[in-house]
């Protein structure tokens, strides 16, 4: 049995025992049968059962088999790995660098779920990506700051009382934000100022509010296929804001003078 098959068999065993305590009976060969109180039956190999016991996932006492606390953590990890494998197979997972806590950090993203995913897949006539990598990274950094600054609109019902019950003088509003959230809001405001009012709106709509290009064009009454051009321009400006080019070195001024050009000083 391969490692992948053994892992699947272990998950099936643990999932079976999640439903309740089982009683084991020997079968022909090296197999065991597990029986639950509701009449359910599961066949498992002796080697897999021994592995589950040695790993601390299952306990066996007097023919009774039940899960150990570590089994639930094992199942959660297995579910997370399956989800990640599915995303890698069916999504467009890639690596990028974004600002996390004030320092650039490498992160993995799923382009299919990114608000810029549809634009990132567009190609120029020559085959080059319509949206350069630095522009895509700038849009994702804007979204990260937007989320970290807690600027996303509330879309679920609020169950908080309309009249706040906090005492007079208690913290609230901006005072409740962490330093990281406040810094992120400052970063978003500076990014919008760098793009200017003509370009900031489309960047916010697509990157932060996750609106499609057609929706942006309809709401702003723009011509067809104009939103992607405005978005690319906005993100290229934003990329230069995040990564300003090094200042050009001023050429050194040399002065040449003919012999005797210096004035004579008389005491």
Secondary structure, DSSP 8 states (H G I E B T S, - for coil): --HHHHHHHHHHHHHHHHTS-EEEEE-STTEEEEE-TTS-EEEEEHHHHHHHHHTTSEEEETTEEEE-HHHHHHHHHHHHHHHHHHHHHHS-EEEEEEEETTEEEEEEEETTTSTTHHHHT-B-TTSSBSS-HHHHHHHHHHHHHHHHTT-S---S---S-SS----TT---GGGGS-HHHHHHHHHHHHHHHHH-HHHHHHHIIIIIS---HHHHHHHHT--TT-HHHHHHHHHHHHHHHHS---------------TT-S-----
